[in-house]
Amino acid sequence: MQPHEANLKTMLAIWNTPNADTRREMAEASMEHNVHFVDPRHNIIGRGAFLKMVAETRAAFPAAVYRHNSPIEMQNNFCRHHWAIDIDGKRAMDGFDVTEVNDAGKVVKVIGFFGRLDPDG
C-alpha cells in the first residue's frame, strides 16, 4: 500500500475510533499539523480542530460507521475517493473527497462534498 493510501485510510478510520488518545496518534501519523479540512459544514485548520470536529460528530452520531466505497485514485499529490456513512446498517450519507497529500503521503488538505454527483448533470 502506498503511503498516501495508508494515510487516507487512517484518516477515515479516525472517525470510527472511540478512544480520543488513539485518534490523536492516528492523526499525528497520517495528517500534517496544519491540515485544512473543508466540507459543507466545516472549514477548519489543524489536527486539533479536526479531532474536535470528529469528537463532536461521534457524540452526535455514535452509531455511525465511516468507510471508503471506491478505490483511491491519485495524480500529482491529489487524491479522490468516495466514502459512505452507515447508521445501524443503513446508508445515512454518501460523499466524495478530493485530498491533497505532501510528497511523503501525509494529508495536507481535504475538500469534502456530501452526496454523489449525478452522471447526467
C-alpha positions, -999 to +999 in steps of 0.1 A: +000+000+000+013+034-010+018+060+019-009+083+006-034+054+005-025+042+040-028+078+054-062+083+037-074+050+052-061+060+086-078+094+084-111+078+077-106+052+104-102+081+129-140+086+126-146+050+137-121+050+166-137+055+200-106+063+220-095+100+218-058+092+225-058+067+197-075+092+174-048+117+182-020+092+175-036+083+142-040+119+132-004+127+140+007+097+119-014+105+089-020+143+087+001+174+087-002+196+119-019+223+099-042+201+078-071+221+062-105+203+063-135+218+045-169+204+038-204+219+036-205+223+074-168+230+083-138+250+074-111+242+099-073+242+101-052+220+123-052+185+137-066+197+170-096+213+152-101+182+131-101+159+162-125+182+180-149+180+149-146+142+150-153+140+187-184+163+183-197+143+153-191+110+171-211+123+201-240+134+179-240+102+158-224+074+180-237+045+158-222+060+125-197+038+106-175+056+081-159+037+051-144+042+017-167+029-011-144+034-041-107+030-048-084+059-040-070+075-072-040+098-071-023+122-095+002+149-088-003+147-050-041+149-053-064+120-044-101+114-050-124+088-035-160+082-025-170+074+011-202+064+029-216+067+064-239+039+076-260+040+108-275+008+121-267-009+088-285+017+066-269+043+044-270+077+060-248+096+036-226+093+006-198+117-001-167+125-022-133+139-011-105+155-030-075+153-008-040+169-012-011+150+002+025+160+006+054+141-010+056+118+020+018+110+016+006+129+047-028+146+043-025+184+038-060+193+027-094+177+025-122+191+004-153+171+011-186+170-007-219+155+005-239+133-018-230+118-051-227+135-085-254+127-110-236+115-141-262+131-164-258+165-148 
